[in-house]
Every structure is written in structure tokens, then in C-alpha cells.
């Protein structure tokens, strides 16, 4: 559903949170090499990603490796025709994802101007993984349009055809996994101001978040 934003002509989140949105970015990551379909080259890691289909492809660099989880700078490198090059491909946005044996966390933030309104949106998704076949995900989205604030939360269990795992090519930082640091909580690795709108644009986090738009 769309959020009730409380202004006569203010756009709903679902009207402007679309692929191709170009949010301001507070932190730039090193460019990632584009993933291809070959079995040679960089190593890959199989991981759960909350995506809307199995047609996406991803590449990632390891930012931090802990004994309990790994933080990635991740990019969508191939996509469905309806998703444009600003979201996936060589010029696609780069986001941060924290993944462990039983935990998956994704956080994003965007600031833009649309239809004359200053819009800020932050989203946080946390999934508890049940092995490699299911995940229970909770997501919260908060939006400010002008002076009006809205928020919504949802919880959803993903399994069967709604649960996707991807072979993500590791383009850098693999050496950090040789001597991982001590345990580090996922929350310490997440900074909304430094992350992107991927989850809200439909590339990631859609199973939980799109139900609120």
C-alpha cells in the first residue's frame, strides 16, 4: 500500500521509489568488477539475498570479515529489462549488506526532491535465516516528505519460490576472510546515512518492503 503522506499532492512512496532514482551518496566505495556467467576468474560465495526474482546477478567486495558475519559492498550487475542501468550494471549503485550463517541485514537511505517536495527515506531489513531454505524478515521504512513523516513495518517469512540464493562474485577483499576479526554485531556495521536506496528500488529487500508501498 502507499503511505498516507498527509499532503494534497505529495507523491506516495510507491510512485517515486523506482529503479533509476539517483539518491545522494555520503560514502563512495571502490568500483566493483562486473560479474559474468563464466565459472572462471574471481571466487564466488553463495548467499541469501532478498530479491524479487532469480534473474538478478551480483558482485561484491568484502569490507569487513568477522568470525560471525561478513560485511560486503555489493552491486547488482545484471537485471531484468525493466530495471535500468542506474540500478544494475556497470554504473549500478553500490550498497552494504551484512551476512552471516543465521543473519542477514540490509540498510539503505535516500534523499531526493520530487514534485517540489524534499523527500528522505530510510529502510532497515533484518532476516533470521533457517538454514539455506527459508528466512523470516522484518523491515521498517520511515519517510519524510516536506514536514510530514510516515513509517511502516512488516514481517514476512520467505521460503519456496520466494526464497532466493545467489552465487555472488567476490571482486576484492577475499584475503580478509583468512584472519577474520572477533565477533562484531551487525548493527555496528550499519549506517543509514552511508547507504543507498537499493532495497526500496526493488533490487533488494522487495519481499518485505514492497508490501508496504
Beta strands, then each sheet from edge to edge (+ up, - down):
strand 1: 44-48
strand 2: 57-65
strand 3: 69-78
strand 4: 94-100
strand 5: 103-114
strand 6: 117-130
strand 7: 134-145
strand 8: 148-159
strand 9: 165-172
sheet 1: 1+ 9- 2- 3+ 4- 5+ 6- 7+ 8-
end
